[in-house]
Amino acid sequence: MKLTQLKAGQCAQVKSFHHLSESVRKRLMVMGILPETSIRLVRRAPLGDPLQVEVRGVLLAVRETIASAIEVGDVK
């Protein structure tokens, strides 16, 4: 399942990144979005892009194109 498929308020665990450049992967990891990390979709912007997510107690905005490349699992 992709991060973009979560509904507002749902939590999941980051599994992997697909089709992202090395620089984007590094930026995500610096922000705390790492494999096996819990992530929660807080809300979507009115037009759907960006998505607001919570990782390790920090709120982040992630573009939909990047979020669609983040594989998540174990939806809670």
PyMOL Python script that loads the backbone (N, CA, C, O; Angstrom):
from pymol import cmd

cmd.read_pdbstr("""\
ATOM      1  N   MET A   1       0.839  -1.175   0.000  1.00  0.00           N
ATOM      2  CA  MET A   1       0.000   0.000   0.000  1.00  0.00           C
ATOM      3  C   MET A   1       0.888   1.244   0.000  1.00  0.00           C
ATOM      4  O   MET A   1       1.958   1.249   0.609  1.00  0.00           O
ATOM      5  N   LYS A   2       0.451   2.268  -0.667  1.00  0.00           N
ATOM      6  CA  LYS A   2       1.199   3.525  -0.749  1.00  0.00           C
ATOM      7  C   LYS A   2       0.725   4.494   0.334  1.00  0.00           C
ATOM      8  O   LYS A   2      -0.408   4.397   0.806  1.00  0.00           O
ATOM      9  N   LEU A   3       1.575   5.410   0.717  1.00  0.00           N
ATOM     10  CA  LEU A   3       1.232   6.422   1.711  1.00  0.00           C
ATOM     11  C   LEU A   3       0.021   7.241   1.261  1.00  0.00           C
ATOM     12  O   LEU A   3      -0.783   7.653   2.097  1.00  0.00           O
ATOM     13  N   THR A   4      -0.119   7.480  -0.022  1.00  0.00           N
ATOM     14  CA  THR A   4      -1.237   8.268  -0.545  1.00  0.00           C
ATOM     15  C   THR A   4      -2.576   7.547  -0.384  1.00  0.00           C
ATOM     16  O   THR A   4      -3.624   8.184  -0.495  1.00  0.00           O
ATOM     17  N   GLN A   5      -2.569   6.257  -0.131  1.00  0.00           N
ATOM     18  CA  GLN A   5      -3.806   5.489  -0.005  1.00  0.00           C
ATOM     19  C   GLN A   5      -4.377   5.513   1.414  1.00  0.00           C
ATOM     20  O   GLN A   5      -5.488   5.033   1.638  1.00  0.00           O
ATOM     21  N   LEU A   6      -3.631   6.064   2.368  1.00  0.00           N
ATOM     22  CA  LEU A   6      -4.135   6.157   3.731  1.00  0.00           C
ATOM     23  C   LEU A   6      -5.227   7.208   3.812  1.00  0.00           C
ATOM     24  O   LEU A   6      -5.256   8.153   3.024  1.00  0.00           O
ATOM     25  N   LYS A   7      -6.122   7.034   4.768  1.00  0.00           N
ATOM     26  CA  LYS A   7      -7.152   8.029   5.053  1.00  0.00           C
ATOM     27  C   LYS A   7      -6.648   8.900   6.208  1.00  0.00           C
ATOM     28  O   LYS A   7      -5.791   8.479   6.984  1.00  0.00           O
ATOM     29  N   ALA A   8      -7.183  10.100   6.310  1.00  0.00           N
ATOM     30  CA  ALA A   8      -6.778  11.016   7.381  1.00  0.00           C
ATOM     31  C   ALA A   8      -6.943  10.336   8.731  1.00  0.00           C
ATOM     32  O   ALA A   8      -7.991   9.759   9.022  1.00  0.00           O
ATOM     33  N   GLY A   9      -5.905  10.408   9.552  1.00  0.00           N
ATOM     34  CA  GLY A   9      -5.924   9.814  10.878  1.00  0.00           C
ATOM     35  C   GLY A   9      -5.368   8.402  10.950  1.00  0.00           C
ATOM     36  O   GLY A   9      -5.092   7.905  12.042  1.00  0.00           O
ATOM     37  N   GLN A  10      -5.196   7.742   9.803  1.00  0.00           N
ATOM     38  CA  GLN A  10      -4.671   6.375   9.808  1.00  0.00           C
ATOM     39  C   GLN A  10      -3.165   6.367  10.036  1.00  0.00           C
ATOM     40  O   GLN A  10      -2.441   7.248   9.572  1.00  0.00           O
ATOM     41  N   CYS A  11      -2.716   5.355  10.758  1.00  0.00           N
ATOM     42  CA  CYS A  11      -1.287   5.143  11.005  1.00  0.00           C
ATOM     43  C   CYS A  11      -0.829   3.913  10.245  1.00  0.00           C
ATOM     44  O   CYS A  11      -1.606   2.988  10.009  1.00  0.00           O
ATOM     45  N   ALA A  12       0.423   3.911   9.869  1.00  0.00           N
ATOM     46  CA  ALA A  12       1.022   2.767   9.181  1.00  0.00           C
ATOM     47  C   ALA A  12       2.510   2.758   9.495  1.00  0.00           C
ATOM     48  O   ALA A  12       3.024   3.635  10.189  1.00  0.00           O
ATOM     49  N   GLN A  13       3.178   1.759   8.975  1.00  0.00           N
ATOM     50  CA  GLN A  13       4.615   1.636   9.163  1.00  0.00           C
ATOM     51  C   GLN A  13       5.286   1.733   7.800  1.00  0.00           C
ATOM     52  O   GLN A  13       4.890   1.053   6.854  1.00  0.00           O
ATOM     53  N   VAL A  14       6.302   2.579   7.707  1.00  0.00           N
ATOM     54  CA  VAL A  14       7.035   2.741   6.455  1.00  0.00           C
ATOM     55  C   VAL A  14       7.764   1.440   6.150  1.00  0.00           C
ATOM     56  O   VAL A  14       8.450   0.890   7.011  1.00  0.00           O
ATOM     57  N   LYS A  15       7.614   0.946   4.919  1.00  0.00           N
ATOM     58  CA  LYS A  15       8.286  -0.288   4.505  1.00  0.00           C
ATOM     59  C   LYS A  15       9.483  -0.008   3.602  1.00  0.00           C
ATOM     60  O   LYS A  15      10.582  -0.508   3.846  1.00  0.00           O
ATOM     61  N   SER A  16       9.266   0.799   2.548  1.00  0.00           N
ATOM     62  CA  SER A  16      10.362   1.064   1.604  1.00  0.00           C
ATOM     63  C   SER A  16      10.024   2.266   0.732  1.00  0.00           C
ATOM     64  O   SER A  16       8.913   2.796   0.768  1.00  0.00           O
ATOM     65  N   PHE A  17      11.024   2.684  -0.058  1.00  0.00           N
ATOM     66  CA  PHE A  17      10.866   3.770  -1.018  1.00  0.00           C
ATOM     67  C   PHE A  17      11.047   3.195  -2.418  1.00  0.00           C
ATOM     68  O   PHE A  17      11.925   2.361  -2.639  1.00  0.00           O
ATOM     69  N   HIS A  18      10.224   3.632  -3.360  1.00  0.00           N
ATOM     70  CA  HIS A  18      10.331   3.155  -4.739  1.00  0.00           C
ATOM     71  C   HIS A  18      10.489   4.331  -5.692  1.00  0.00           C
ATOM     72  O   HIS A  18       9.792   5.337  -5.561  1.00  0.00           O
ATOM     73  N   HIS A  19      11.385   4.210  -6.634  1.00  0.00           N
ATOM     74  CA  HIS A  19      11.539   5.172  -7.731  1.00  0.00           C
ATOM     75  C   HIS A  19      11.812   6.594  -7.253  1.00  0.00           C
ATOM     76  O   HIS A  19      11.285   7.551  -7.820  1.00  0.00           O
ATOM     77  N   LEU A  20      12.628   6.736  -6.219  1.00  0.00           N
ATOM     78  CA  LEU A  20      13.033   8.058  -5.748  1.00  0.00           C
ATOM     79  C   LEU A  20      14.529   8.220  -5.954  1.00  0.00           C
ATOM     80  O   LEU A  20      15.297   7.264  -5.838  1.00  0.00           O
ATOM     81  N   SER A  21      14.924   9.434  -6.259  1.00  0.00           N
ATOM     82  CA  SER A  21      16.352   9.686  -6.430  1.00  0.00           C
ATOM     83  C   SER A  21      17.053   9.568  -5.073  1.00  0.00           C
ATOM     84  O   SER A  21      16.418   9.646  -4.022  1.00  0.00           O
ATOM     85  N   GLU A  22      18.339   9.385  -5.118  1.00  0.00           N
ATOM     86  CA  GLU A  22      19.127   9.234  -3.892  1.00  0.00           C
ATOM     87  C   GLU A  22      19.021  10.478  -3.016  1.00  0.00           C
ATOM     88  O   GLU A  22      18.957  10.363  -1.793  1.00  0.00           O
ATOM     89  N   SER A  23      19.003  11.662  -3.620  1.00  0.00           N
ATOM     90  CA  SER A  23      18.921  12.898  -2.838  1.00  0.00           C
ATOM     91  C   SER A  23      17.578  13.018  -2.116  1.00  0.00           C
ATOM     92  O   SER A  23      17.532  13.482  -0.977  1.00  0.00           O
ATOM     93  N   VAL A  24      16.487  12.607  -2.763  1.00  0.00           N
ATOM     94  CA  VAL A  24      15.169  12.656  -2.122  1.00  0.00           C
ATOM     95  C   VAL A  24      15.106  11.633  -0.991  1.00  0.00           C
ATOM     96  O   VAL A  24      14.572  11.934   0.077  1.00  0.00           O
ATOM     97  N   ARG A  25      15.635  10.447  -1.202  1.00  0.00           N
ATOM     98  CA  ARG A  25      15.673   9.430  -0.140  1.00  0.00           C
ATOM     99  C   ARG A  25      16.424   9.949   1.080  1.00  0.00           C
ATOM    100  O   ARG A  25      15.978   9.773   2.214  1.00  0.00           O
ATOM    101  N   LYS A  26      17.562  10.588   0.843  1.00  0.00           N
ATOM    102  CA  LYS A  26      18.356  11.116   1.955  1.00  0.00           C
ATOM    103  C   LYS A  26      17.595  12.191   2.705  1.00  0.00           C
ATOM    104  O   LYS A  26      17.631  12.229   3.935  1.00  0.00           O
ATOM    105  N   ARG A  27      16.900  13.073   1.980  1.00  0.00           N
ATOM    106  CA  ARG A  27      16.111  14.117   2.626  1.00  0.00           C
ATOM    107  C   ARG A  27      15.004  13.528   3.498  1.00  0.00           C
ATOM    108  O   ARG A  27      14.773  13.986   4.617  1.00  0.00           O
ATOM    109  N   LEU A  28      14.322  12.506   2.972  1.00  0.00           N
ATOM    110  CA  LEU A  28      13.269  11.856   3.751  1.00  0.00           C
ATOM    111  C   LEU A  28      13.839  11.232   5.019  1.00  0.00           C
ATOM    112  O   LEU A  28      13.242  11.335   6.091  1.00  0.00           O
ATOM    113  N   MET A  29      14.984  10.592   4.896  1.00  0.00           N
ATOM    114  CA  MET A  29      15.602   9.947   6.048  1.00  0.00           C
ATOM    115  C   MET A  29      16.054  10.969   7.084  1.00  0.00           C
ATOM    116  O   MET A  29      15.943  10.726   8.285  1.00  0.00           O
ATOM    117  N   VAL A  30      16.561  12.109   6.627  1.00  0.00           N
ATOM    118  CA  VAL A  30      16.964  13.174   7.551  1.00  0.00           C
ATOM    119  C   VAL A  30      15.748  13.705   8.307  1.00  0.00           C
ATOM    120  O   VAL A  30      15.855  14.076   9.476  1.00  0.00           O
ATOM    121  N   MET A  31      14.598  13.741   7.644  1.00  0.00           N
ATOM    122  CA  MET A  31      13.363  14.213   8.285  1.00  0.00           C
ATOM    123  C   MET A  31      12.759  13.157   9.204  1.00  0.00           C
ATOM    124  O   MET A  31      11.796  13.449   9.912  1.00  0.00           O
ATOM    125  N   GLY A  32      13.293  11.947   9.214  1.00  0.00           N
ATOM    126  CA  GLY A  32      12.815  10.909  10.110  1.00  0.00           C
ATOM    127  C   GLY A  32      11.959   9.846   9.458  1.00  0.00           C
ATOM    128  O   GLY A  32      11.500   8.926  10.134  1.00  0.00           O
ATOM    129  N   ILE A  33      11.731   9.951   8.150  1.00  0.00           N
ATOM    130  CA  ILE A  33      10.936   8.943   7.447  1.00  0.00           C
ATOM    131  C   ILE A  33      11.879   7.816   7.038  1.00  0.00           C
ATOM    132  O   ILE A  33      12.506   7.854   5.979  1.00  0.00           O
ATOM    133  N   LEU A  34      11.957   6.816   7.907  1.00  0.00           N
ATOM    134  CA  LEU A  34      12.855   5.678   7.720  1.00  0.00           C
ATOM    135  C   LEU A  34      12.034   4.391   7.669  1.00  0.00           C
ATOM    136  O   LEU A  34      10.925   4.347   8.201  1.00  0.00           O
ATOM    137  N   PRO A  35      12.563   3.348   7.039  1.00  0.00           N
ATOM    138  CA  PRO A  35      11.872   2.057   7.090  1.00  0.00           C
ATOM    139  C   PRO A  35      11.627   1.621   8.532  1.00  0.00           C
ATOM    140  O   PRO A  35      12.453   1.866   9.412  1.00  0.00           O
ATOM    141  N   GLU A  36      10.480   0.970   8.767  1.00  0.00           N
ATOM    142  CA  GLU A  36      10.051   0.471  10.075  1.00  0.00           C
ATOM    143  C   GLU A  36       9.675   1.592  11.045  1.00  0.00           C
ATOM    144  O   GLU A  36       9.583   1.354  12.249  1.00  0.00           O
ATOM    145  N   THR A  37       9.455   2.814  10.540  1.00  0.00           N
ATOM    146  CA  THR A  37       9.028   3.942  11.359  1.00  0.00           C
ATOM    147  C   THR A  37       7.531   4.133  11.218  1.00  0.00           C
ATOM    148  O   THR A  37       6.987   3.988  10.123  1.00  0.00           O
ATOM    149  N   SER A  38       6.864   4.455  12.305  1.00  0.00           N
ATOM    150  CA  SER A  38       5.429   4.715  12.273  1.00  0.00           C
ATOM    151  C   SER A  38       5.168   6.088  11.644  1.00  0.00           C
ATOM    152  O   SER A  38       5.881   7.055  11.913  1.00  0.00           O
ATOM    153  N   ILE A  39       4.133   6.153  10.806  1.00  0.00           N
ATOM    154  CA  ILE A  39       3.766   7.402  10.137  1.00  0.00           C
ATOM    155  C   ILE A  39       2.245   7.524  10.155  1.00  0.00           C
ATOM    156  O   ILE A  39       1.536   6.530   9.996  1.00  0.00           O
ATOM    157  N   ARG A  40       1.745   8.748  10.350  1.00  0.00           N
ATOM    158  CA  ARG A  40       0.298   8.979  10.392  1.00  0.00           C
ATOM    159  C   ARG A  40      -0.058  10.077   9.406  1.00  0.00           C
ATOM    160  O   ARG A  40       0.564  11.140   9.400  1.00  0.00           O
ATOM    161  N   LEU A  41      -1.057   9.821   8.575  1.00  0.00           N
ATOM    162  CA  LEU A  41      -1.545  10.850   7.656  1.00  0.00           C
ATOM    163  C   LEU A  41      -2.478  11.752   8.441  1.00  0.00           C
ATOM    164  O   LEU A  41      -3.539  11.317   8.889  1.00  0.00           O
ATOM    165  N   VAL A  42      -2.087  13.006   8.609  1.00  0.00           N
ATOM    166  CA  VAL A  42      -2.877  13.962   9.379  1.00  0.00           C
ATOM    167  C   VAL A  42      -4.011  14.509   8.512  1.00  0.00           C
ATOM    168  O   VAL A  42      -5.179  14.459   8.896  1.00  0.00           O
ATOM    169  N   ARG A  43      -3.652  15.030   7.338  1.00  0.00           N
ATOM    170  CA  ARG A  43      -4.663  15.562   6.416  1.00  0.00           C
ATOM    171  C   ARG A  43      -4.039  15.841   5.060  1.00  0.00           C
ATOM    172  O   ARG A  43      -2.821  15.836   4.887  1.00  0.00           O
ATOM    173  N   ARG A  44      -4.928  16.086   4.108  1.00  0.00           N
ATOM    174  CA  ARG A  44      -4.516  16.484   2.761  1.00  0.00           C
ATOM    175  C   ARG A  44      -4.858  17.955   2.571  1.00  0.00           C
ATOM    176  O   ARG A  44      -5.813  18.457   3.163  1.00  0.00           O
ATOM    177  N   ALA A  45      -4.088  18.633   1.756  1.00  0.00           N
ATOM    178  CA  ALA A  45      -4.406  20.018   1.415  1.00  0.00           C
ATOM    179  C   ALA A  45      -5.717  20.029   0.626  1.00  0.00           C
ATOM    180  O   ALA A  45      -6.095  19.002   0.062  1.00  0.00           O
ATOM    181  N   PRO A  46      -6.407  21.148   0.573  1.00  0.00           N
ATOM    182  CA  PRO A  46      -7.699  21.206  -0.132  1.00  0.00           C
ATOM    183  C   PRO A  46      -7.671  20.674  -1.561  1.00  0.00           C
ATOM    184  O   PRO A  46      -8.656  20.092  -2.015  1.00  0.00           O
ATOM    185  N   LEU A  47      -6.578  20.859  -2.272  1.00  0.00           N
ATOM    186  CA  LEU A  47      -6.479  20.354  -3.641  1.00  0.00           C
ATOM    187  C   LEU A  47      -5.743  19.019  -3.708  1.00  0.00           C
ATOM    188  O   LEU A  47      -5.448  18.531  -4.798  1.00  0.00           O
ATOM    189  N   GLY A  48      -5.442  18.421  -2.543  1.00  0.00           N
ATOM    190  CA  GLY A  48      -4.835  17.095  -2.500  1.00  0.00           C
ATOM    191  C   GLY A  48      -3.325  17.057  -2.408  1.00  0.00           C
ATOM    192  O   GLY A  48      -2.756  15.994  -2.158  1.00  0.00           O
ATOM    193  N   ASP A  49      -2.665  18.168  -2.600  1.00  0.00           N
ATOM    194  CA  ASP A  49      -1.201  18.180  -2.580  1.00  0.00           C
ATOM    195  C   ASP A  49      -0.727  19.433  -1.865  1.00  0.00           C
ATOM    196  O   ASP A  49      -1.133  20.516  -2.287  1.00  0.00           O
ATOM    197  N   PRO A  50       0.073  19.389  -0.848  1.00  0.00           N
ATOM    198  CA  PRO A  50       0.776  18.251  -0.265  1.00  0.00           C
ATOM    199  C   PRO A  50      -0.055  17.534   0.796  1.00  0.00           C
ATOM    200  O   PRO A  50      -1.179  17.928   1.105  1.00  0.00           O
ATOM    201  N   LEU A  51       0.535  16.467   1.345  1.00  0.00           N
ATOM    202  CA  LEU A  51      -0.066  15.723   2.441  1.00  0.00           C
ATOM    203  C   LEU A  51       0.668  16.118   3.715  1.00  0.00           C
ATOM    204  O   LEU A  51       1.883  16.313   3.699  1.00  0.00           O
ATOM    205  N   GLN A  52      -0.056  16.236   4.805  1.00  0.00           N
ATOM    206  CA  GLN A  52       0.573  16.504   6.085  1.00  0.00           C
ATOM    207  C   GLN A  52       0.662  15.187   6.832  1.00  0.00           C
ATOM    208  O   GLN A  52      -0.350  14.518   7.040  1.00  0.00           O
ATOM    209  N   VAL A  53       1.868  14.811   7.238  1.00  0.00           N
ATOM    210  CA  VAL A  53       2.081  13.556   7.948  1.00  0.00           C
ATOM    211  C   VAL A  53       2.777  13.831   9.271  1.00  0.00           C
ATOM    212  O   VAL A  53       3.442  14.852   9.442  1.00  0.00           O
ATOM    213  N   GLU A  54       2.613  12.906  10.199  1.00  0.00           N
ATOM    214  CA  GLU A  54       3.293  12.998  11.485  1.00  0.00           C
ATOM    215  C   GLU A  54       4.245  11.818  11.610  1.00  0.00           C
ATOM    216  O   GLU A  54       3.844  10.662  11.481  1.00  0.00           O
ATOM    217  N   VAL A  55       5.506  12.127  11.864  1.00  0.00           N
ATOM    218  CA  VAL A  55       6.545  11.112  12.038  1.00  0.00           C
ATOM    219  C   VAL A  55       7.342  11.473  13.283  1.00  0.00           C
ATOM    220  O   VAL A  55       7.914  12.561  13.365  1.00  0.00           O
ATOM    221  N   ARG A  56       7.381  10.567  14.246  1.00  0.00           N
ATOM    222  CA  ARG A  56       8.137  10.768  15.482  1.00  0.00           C
ATOM    223  C   ARG A  56       7.754  12.064  16.194  1.00  0.00           C
ATOM    224  O   ARG A  56       8.607  12.735  16.775  1.00  0.00           O
ATOM    225  N   GLY A  57       6.464  12.415  16.146  1.00  0.00           N
ATOM    226  CA  GLY A  57       5.965  13.595  16.829  1.00  0.00           C
ATOM    227  C   GLY A  57       6.154  14.903  16.076  1.00  0.00           C
ATOM    228  O   GLY A  57       5.842  15.970  16.605  1.00  0.00           O
ATOM    229  N   VAL A  58       6.659  14.835  14.856  1.00  0.00           N
ATOM    230  CA  VAL A  58       6.903  16.029  14.042  1.00  0.00           C
ATOM    231  C   VAL A  58       5.954  16.030  12.848  1.00  0.00           C
ATOM    232  O   VAL A  58       5.786  15.008  12.184  1.00  0.00           O
ATOM    233  N   LEU A  59       5.334  17.176  12.576  1.00  0.00           N
ATOM    234  CA  LEU A  59       4.452  17.304  11.421  1.00  0.00           C
ATOM    235  C   LEU A  59       5.263  17.746  10.205  1.00  0.00           C
ATOM    236  O   LEU A  59       6.035  18.703  10.276  1.00  0.00           O
ATOM    237  N   LEU A  60       5.082  17.044   9.097  1.00  0.00           N
ATOM    238  CA  LEU A  60       5.807  17.331   7.859  1.00  0.00           C
ATOM    239  C   LEU A  60       4.831  17.426   6.698  1.00  0.00           C
ATOM    240  O   LEU A  60       3.772  16.800   6.718  1.00  0.00           O
ATOM    241  N   ALA A  61       5.186  18.203   5.694  1.00  0.00           N
ATOM    242  CA  ALA A  61       4.412  18.259   4.453  1.00  0.00           C
ATOM    243  C   ALA A  61       5.198  17.493   3.394  1.00  0.00           C
ATOM    244  O   ALA A  61       6.390  17.727   3.195  1.00  0.00           O
ATOM    245  N   VAL A  62       4.508  16.574   2.719  1.00  0.00           N
ATOM    246  CA  VAL A  62       5.142  15.736   1.701  1.00  0.00           C
ATOM    247  C   VAL A  62       4.329  15.839   0.418  1.00  0.00           C
ATOM    248  O   VAL A  62       3.109  15.675   0.436  1.00  0.00           O
ATOM    249  N   ARG A  63       5.002  16.109  -0.689  1.00  0.00           N
ATOM    250  CA  ARG A  63       4.309  16.178  -1.977  1.00  0.00           C
ATOM    251  C   ARG A  63       3.701  14.823  -2.321  1.00  0.00           C
ATOM    252  O   ARG A  63       4.235  13.779  -1.946  1.00  0.00           O
ATOM    253  N   GLU A  64       2.585  14.851  -3.034  1.00  0.00           N
ATOM    254  CA  GLU A  64       1.881  13.620  -3.377  1.00  0.00           C
ATOM    255  C   GLU A  64       2.743  12.707  -4.252  1.00  0.00           C
ATOM    256  O   GLU A  64       2.675  11.485  -4.114  1.00  0.00           O
ATOM    257  N   THR A  65       3.547  13.275  -5.146  1.00  0.00           N
ATOM    258  CA  THR A  65       4.396  12.443  -6.005  1.00  0.00           C
ATOM    259  C   THR A  65       5.418  11.665  -5.179  1.00  0.00           C
ATOM    260  O   THR A  65       5.728  10.515  -5.491  1.00  0.00           O
ATOM    261  N   ILE A  66       5.937  12.292  -4.131  1.00  0.00           N
ATOM    262  CA  ILE A  66       6.887  11.603  -3.260  1.00  0.00           C
ATOM    263  C   ILE A  66       6.151  10.597  -2.379  1.00  0.00           C
ATOM    264  O   ILE A  66       6.624   9.477  -2.185  1.00  0.00           O
ATOM    265  N   ALA A  67       4.991  10.995  -1.844  1.00  0.00           N
ATOM    266  CA  ALA A  67       4.211  10.102  -0.975  1.00  0.00           C
ATOM    267  C   ALA A  67       3.770   8.851  -1.720  1.00  0.00           C
ATOM    268  O   ALA A  67       3.656   7.781  -1.121  1.00  0.00           O
ATOM    269  N   SER A  68       3.520   8.973  -3.024  1.00  0.00           N
ATOM    270  CA  SER A  68       3.102   7.805  -3.789  1.00  0.00           C
ATOM    271  C   SER A  68       4.231   6.804  -3.999  1.00  0.00           C
ATOM    272  O   SER A  68       3.988   5.674  -4.423  1.00  0.00           O
ATOM    273  N   ALA A  69       5.460   7.209  -3.708  1.00  0.00           N
ATOM    274  CA  ALA A  69       6.612   6.316  -3.839  1.00  0.00           C
ATOM    275  C   ALA A  69       6.999   5.694  -2.494  1.00  0.00           C
ATOM    276  O   ALA A  69       7.948   4.913  -2.425  1.00  0.00           O
ATOM    277  N   ILE A  70       6.273   6.032  -1.434  1.00  0.00           N
ATOM    278  CA  ILE A  70       6.556   5.487  -0.112  1.00  0.00           C
ATOM    279  C   ILE A  70       5.597   4.337   0.156  1.00  0.00           C
ATOM    280  O   ILE A  70       4.383   4.525   0.237  1.00  0.00           O
ATOM    281  N   GLU A  71       6.159   3.151   0.292  1.00  0.00           N
ATOM    282  CA  GLU A  71       5.378   1.937   0.561  1.00  0.00           C
ATOM    283  C   GLU A  71       5.184   1.806   2.071  1.00  0.00           C
ATOM    284  O   GLU A  71       6.145   1.876   2.837  1.00  0.00           O
ATOM    285  N   VAL A  72       3.927   1.613   2.494  1.00  0.00           N
ATOM    286  CA  VAL A  72       3.624   1.432   3.908  1.00  0.00           C
ATOM    287  C   VAL A  72       2.869   0.131   4.125  1.00  0.00           C
ATOM    288  O   VAL A  72       2.295  -0.429   3.190  1.00  0.00           O
ATOM    289  N   GLY A  73       2.873  -0.337   5.340  1.00  0.00           N
ATOM    290  CA  GLY A  73       2.153  -1.558   5.665  1.00  0.00           C
ATOM    291  C   GLY A  73       1.680  -1.525   7.106  1.00  0.00           C
ATOM    292  O   GLY A  73       1.926  -0.551   7.818  1.00  0.00           O
ATOM    293  N   ASP A  74       1.002  -2.579   7.545  1.00  0.00           N
ATOM    294  CA  ASP A  74       0.492  -2.679   8.909  1.00  0.00           C
ATOM    295  C   ASP A  74      -0.354  -1.476   9.284  1.00  0.00           C
ATOM    296  O   ASP A  74      -0.087  -0.820  10.291  1.00  0.00           O
ATOM    297  N   VAL A  75      -1.375  -1.178   8.485  1.00  0.00           N
ATOM    298  CA  VAL A  75      -2.241  -0.025   8.732  1.00  0.00           C
ATOM    299  C   VAL A  75      -3.024  -0.243  10.008  1.00  0.00           C
ATOM    300  O   VAL A  75      -3.577  -1.318  10.241  1.00  0.00           O
ATOM    301  N   LYS A  76      -3.065   0.801  10.841  1.00  0.00           N
ATOM    302  CA  LYS A  76      -3.764   0.727  12.131  1.00  0.00           C
ATOM    303  C   LYS A  76      -4.878   1.749  12.163  1.00  0.00           C
ATOM    304  O   LYS A  76      -5.591   1.853  13.161  1.00  0.00           O
TER     305      LYS A  76
END
""", "prot")
cmd.dss("prot")
cmd.show_as("cartoon", "prot")
cmd.util.cbc("prot")
cmd.orient("prot")
